[in-house]
Amino acid sequence: MQQPIVDVSLNNAREVLDASMQKLVLFQFWSARSEGCTQLSPVLEKIVRQYPNQLLLARVDCDKEPDLAMQFGVQSLPTVMMIKQGRPVDGFAGVETEQAILTKLAAYLPKPEDELLAQAEQKLAEQDYAAAYPLLKQALTLAPARSDIKVWLADTAVSLGQLPQAEALLGEIKLAEQDALYKSVQAKLKLAKEAADTPEIQALQAQLAQDDSNQQLKEQLAIQYQAVQRSEEALALLLSILQQDLNFGSSKKLYLDILAALPKGDSVANHYRRKLYSLLY
């Protein structure tokens, strides 16, 4: 059945029950003469329209279909029966609030974090990592214990060059949860770290170790870091320059450019944006 709301009679009751093999069917037994039914109907319709792929509202007008109501053993109106795979799984009689109904339906509806994860996976398939990142961050906020979301976020972070974040996320995954995806992202991170440690960076690091107050070396190293997407390390170096001299070379512009390039919701960007704000104001 394509429509999320159908009127049920003896003629199509079997078809509606068959639909419960794919989605949860809410059999609503109602009458236009019942004030409670009048109150409940718009609430049920609103909920079902929000989840048309998961729910079907099957409306039974008990004034027109008394035999059908009798077959279901309905004793009062309004009554709602929740049918899944041809069997009742829950229900209620009387008027319920939208939140109370959603609580009953929670086990059968997609969780918000799952919807965000699905959206993020679509963005990742399109290689739009910047768009996937905030979706995964939001999903992890809603479900902070979900290891699969952490791994997907780590994978996205690697693609965006946020290697310390990726490493921290993978470090939170328990041994029993280290599946094939985890191992794939871990290998991807290892390769990214190796690629990000260029000879130019190693040479500048060695020079800076001998002259750690040389602002010009710091700026050059920050530029090299950003070239291989080591944004956090680049920002840390540039911040140390700006703390000494806000107008040194191109440091402020480079700092702002890096912040602008980081994905929406990035914790590193938020941290270093606050740092700069405290310096300026």
C-alpha positions as CSV (number, residue, x, y, z in Angstrom):
1,M,0.0,0.0,0.0
2,Q,1.4,3.3,-1.1
3,Q,-0.8,5.7,0.9
4,P,0.1,6.1,4.7
5,I,-3.6,6.3,5.6
6,V,-6.3,4.0,4.4
7,D,-9.9,3.3,5.3
8,V,-10.6,-0.3,6.2
9,S,-13.6,-2.5,5.4
10,L,-14.2,-6.2,5.3
11,N,-13.2,-6.1,1.7
12,N,-9.7,-4.9,2.2
13,A,-8.9,-5.9,5.8
14,R,-6.8,-8.9,4.6
15,E,-4.7,-6.6,2.3
16,V,-4.1,-4.2,5.2
17,L,-3.1,-7.1,7.5
18,D,-0.7,-8.3,4.8
19,A,0.9,-4.8,4.8
20,S,1.9,-5.4,8.4
21,M,4.6,-7.8,7.1
22,Q,6.5,-4.7,5.8
23,K,5.5,-1.9,8.2
24,L,3.7,-1.4,11.5
25,V,0.0,-0.9,11.0
26,L,-2.0,1.2,13.4
27,F,-5.6,0.0,13.3
28,Q,-7.7,3.0,14.5
29,F,-11.2,2.1,15.5
30,W,-13.2,5.3,15.5
31,S,-16.6,6.9,15.2
32,A,-17.6,10.4,14.2
33,R,-19.9,10.5,17.2
34,S,-17.0,10.1,19.7
35,E,-15.3,13.3,20.9
36,G,-12.2,11.3,21.9
37,C,-11.9,10.0,18.3
38,T,-12.1,13.5,17.0
39,Q,-9.2,14.5,19.3
40,L,-7.1,11.5,18.6
41,S,-7.4,11.3,14.8
42,P,-5.3,14.4,13.9
43,V,-2.5,13.3,16.2
44,L,-2.3,9.8,14.6
45,E,-2.4,11.3,11.1
46,K,0.4,13.7,12.0
47,I,2.6,10.9,13.3
48,V,2.0,8.6,10.4
49,R,2.7,11.3,7.8
50,Q,6.0,11.9,9.5
51,Y,6.9,8.2,9.0
52,P,5.2,7.0,5.8
53,N,7.8,4.3,5.2
54,Q,7.4,2.7,8.6
55,L,3.8,3.3,9.6
56,L,0.4,2.7,8.1
57,L,-2.8,4.1,9.6
58,A,-5.7,1.8,9.0
59,R,-8.9,3.6,9.9
60,V,-12.0,1.6,10.8
61,D,-15.3,3.5,11.0
62,C,-17.1,1.5,13.5
63,D,-20.5,3.0,12.5
64,K,-20.0,1.6,9.0
65,E,-18.0,-1.6,9.9
66,P,-19.4,-2.9,13.2
67,D,-18.7,-6.5,12.2
68,L,-15.0,-5.7,11.7
69,A,-14.8,-4.0,15.1
70,M,-16.4,-7.0,16.7
71,Q,-13.9,-9.3,15.0
72,F,-11.1,-7.4,16.6
73,G,-12.8,-7.4,20.0
74,V,-13.1,-3.6,20.3
75,Q,-15.0,-2.6,23.4
76,S,-14.5,1.1,23.6
77,L,-13.7,4.1,21.3
78,P,-11.2,5.3,20.4
79,T,-9.1,2.1,20.3
80,V,-5.8,1.7,18.5
81,M,-4.2,-1.7,17.8
82,M,-0.6,-1.9,16.6
83,I,-0.1,-4.9,14.2
84,K,3.2,-6.1,13.1
85,Q,3.7,-9.2,10.9
86,G,0.0,-10.0,11.3
87,R,0.1,-10.0,15.1
88,P,-0.8,-7.4,17.7
89,V,2.3,-6.0,19.4
90,D,0.8,-3.1,21.4
91,G,-2.1,-0.7,21.5
92,F,-4.2,1.6,23.7
93,A,-7.8,2.7,24.3
94,G,-8.8,6.3,24.9
95,V,-7.0,9.5,24.0
96,E,-3.2,9.6,24.2
97,T,-0.8,12.5,23.7
98,E,1.5,12.6,20.7
99,Q,4.5,12.0,22.9
100,A,2.9,9.0,24.7
101,I,2.1,7.5,21.3
102,L,5.7,8.1,20.0
103,T,7.0,6.4,23.1
104,K,5.0,3.3,22.3
105,L,6.2,3.5,18.7
106,A,9.8,4.1,19.5
107,A,10.9,0.5,18.9
108,Y,9.4,0.5,15.4
109,L,10.6,3.9,14.2
110,P,14.1,4.9,12.9
111,K,16.2,6.7,15.5
112,P,17.2,10.3,14.7
113,E,20.9,9.2,14.7
114,D,20.2,6.5,12.2
115,E,18.6,9.0,9.8
116,L,21.6,11.2,10.2
117,L,24.0,8.3,9.6
118,A,22.1,7.3,6.5
119,Q,22.3,10.9,5.2
120,A,26.0,11.0,6.0
121,E,26.7,7.7,4.2
122,Q,25.0,9.1,1.1
123,K,27.4,12.2,1.3
124,L,30.4,9.9,1.8
125,A,29.4,7.9,-1.3
126,E,29.5,11.2,-3.2
127,Q,32.9,12.0,-1.5
128,D,31.4,15.1,0.0
129,Y,33.2,14.7,3.3
130,A,32.7,18.3,4.5
131,A,28.9,17.7,4.3
132,A,29.1,14.3,6.0
133,Y,31.1,15.5,8.9
134,P,28.5,17.7,10.7
135,L,25.9,15.0,10.2
136,L,28.1,12.4,11.9
137,K,29.0,14.8,14.7
138,Q,25.3,15.4,15.4
139,A,24.6,11.7,15.2
140,L,27.4,11.0,17.7
141,T,26.0,13.7,20.1
142,L,22.7,11.9,20.0
143,A,24.2,8.4,20.5
144,P,27.7,8.9,22.1
145,A,28.2,5.2,22.8
146,R,27.6,4.1,19.1
147,S,30.9,2.6,17.9
148,D,29.7,2.5,14.3
149,I,29.1,6.2,14.2
150,K,32.6,6.8,15.8
151,V,34.2,4.7,13.1
152,W,32.4,6.5,10.3
153,L,33.3,9.9,11.8
154,A,36.9,8.8,12.1
155,D,36.9,7.8,8.4
156,T,35.5,11.2,7.5
157,A,38.1,12.9,9.7
158,V,40.9,11.1,7.9
159,S,39.6,12.2,4.6
160,L,39.5,15.8,5.8
161,G,43.0,15.6,7.2
162,Q,41.8,15.7,10.9
163,L,44.2,12.9,11.8
164,P,44.4,13.5,15.6
165,Q,40.6,13.5,15.9
166,A,40.4,10.2,13.8
167,E,43.0,8.6,16.0
168,A,41.2,9.7,19.2
169,L,37.9,8.3,17.9
170,L,39.4,4.9,16.9
171,G,41.1,4.8,20.3
172,E,37.6,4.7,21.9
173,I,36.6,1.5,20.0
174,K,36.6,-1.6,22.2
175,L,38.4,-4.7,21.0
176,A,35.1,-6.6,20.6
177,E,33.8,-3.8,18.3
178,Q,36.9,-3.7,16.0
179,D,35.2,-5.0,12.9
180,A,36.3,-4.9,9.2
181,L,35.3,-1.2,8.8
182,Y,37.4,-0.3,11.9
183,K,40.4,-2.1,10.5
184,S,40.0,-0.4,7.1
185,V,39.8,3.1,8.7
186,Q,42.8,2.3,10.9
187,A,44.8,1.3,7.9
188,K,43.7,4.5,6.1
189,L,44.8,6.6,9.0
190,K,48.2,4.9,9.1
191,L,48.7,5.7,5.4
192,A,47.5,9.3,5.9
193,K,49.9,9.8,8.8
194,E,52.8,8.5,6.7
195,A,51.9,10.7,3.8
196,A,51.6,13.7,6.0
197,D,55.1,13.4,7.4
198,T,56.9,14.9,4.3
199,P,60.7,15.5,4.1
200,E,60.0,19.2,4.0
201,I,58.1,19.0,7.3
202,Q,60.8,16.9,8.9
203,A,63.5,19.4,7.8
204,L,61.5,22.4,9.2
205,Q,60.8,20.5,12.5
206,A,64.5,19.8,12.9
207,Q,65.4,23.5,12.3
208,L,62.7,24.7,14.7
209,A,64.0,22.3,17.4
210,Q,67.2,24.2,17.2
211,D,65.6,27.6,17.1
212,D,62.2,27.4,18.7
213,S,61.6,31.1,18.9
214,N,62.0,31.6,15.1
215,Q,58.5,32.9,14.0
216,Q,59.4,32.6,10.3
217,L,60.2,28.9,10.6
218,K,56.9,28.4,12.5
219,E,54.9,30.1,9.7
220,Q,56.7,28.0,7.1
221,L,56.1,24.8,9.0
222,A,52.4,25.8,9.5
223,I,52.1,26.2,5.7
224,Q,53.6,22.8,5.2
225,Y,51.3,21.3,7.8
226,Q,48.3,22.7,6.1
227,A,49.4,21.5,2.7
228,V,49.0,17.9,4.0
229,Q,45.8,18.8,6.0
230,R,47.5,18.7,9.4
231,S,45.2,21.6,10.4
232,E,45.3,21.3,14.1
233,E,49.1,21.4,14.2
234,A,49.2,24.3,11.8
235,L,46.7,26.3,13.9
236,A,48.7,25.6,17.1
237,L,51.9,27.0,15.5
238,L,50.1,30.0,14.1
239,L,48.4,30.7,17.4
240,S,51.8,30.8,19.1
241,I,52.9,33.4,16.5
242,L,49.9,35.5,16.9
243,Q,50.2,35.5,20.7
244,Q,53.5,37.2,20.2
245,D,52.7,39.4,17.2
246,L,49.2,39.7,15.7
247,N,50.5,41.2,12.5
248,F,53.4,38.8,11.8
249,G,53.7,38.0,8.1
250,S,50.7,36.2,6.7
251,S,50.0,34.3,9.9
252,K,46.6,35.8,10.7
253,K,45.3,35.3,7.2
254,L,46.5,31.8,7.1
255,Y,44.9,31.1,10.4
256,L,41.6,32.4,9.2
257,D,41.8,30.5,5.9
258,I,42.4,27.3,7.8
259,L,39.4,27.9,10.1
260,A,37.2,28.6,7.0
261,A,38.3,25.4,5.3
262,L,37.4,23.2,8.3
263,P,34.0,21.5,8.2
264,K,31.0,22.8,10.0
265,G,30.9,21.6,13.6
266,D,34.6,20.8,13.7
267,S,35.8,20.9,17.3
268,V,39.3,22.0,16.4
269,A,37.8,24.9,14.4
270,N,35.6,25.9,17.4
271,H,38.5,25.7,19.8
272,Y,40.9,27.8,17.8
273,R,38.2,30.3,16.8
274,R,37.7,31.0,20.5
275,K,41.4,31.3,21.0
276,L,41.6,33.9,18.3
277,Y,38.6,35.8,19.6
278,S,40.2,36.0,23.1
279,L,43.4,37.4,21.5
280,L,41.5,40.0,19.4
281,Y,39.0,41.1,22.1
